[in-house]
Amino acid sequence: MLWQAGAIALRGPFATVQGRGLQVLRDRLAEQYARDHPIVVYEAAVIPGFDPSIHRISIRHLDADVVRLTSTLYVPPLSEPPIDEEMAGVLGISI
């Protein structure tokens, strides 16, 4: 999860989303995942009764057309993480 993904590399109180920070983020994510790896760009509704903004895209389409300063970016893992059996036991969860 990356909060305020559109604010990467921005300075000053009146900054707007620019391509350079997102380009660096996109390239870095592409190194760890594939360019076709799915991601979600999310923005909560700021007015009651309105829906949130949810865009399901691939890393290759991560740009200023979809990301705003307040966007949250969710990058799903490549695979399921291993189960921590010791912690499951501490929590009383049988696996």
NORNOR-V790786 format. One record per residue. SS is DSSP state (H for helix, E for strand, C for the rest). Layout:
BEGIN
ss = <SS | SS>
END
This chain:
BEGIN
ss = <C | E | C | C | H | H | H | C | C | C | C | C | C | C | C | C | C | C | H | H | H | H | H | H | H | H | H | H | H | H | H | H | C | C | C | C | C | E | E | E | E | E | E | C | C | C | C | C | C | C | C | C | E | E | E | E | E | E | H | H | H | C | C | C | C | C | C | C | C | C | C | E | E | E | E | C | C | C | C | C | C | C | C | C | H | H | H | H | H | H | C | C | C | C | C>
END
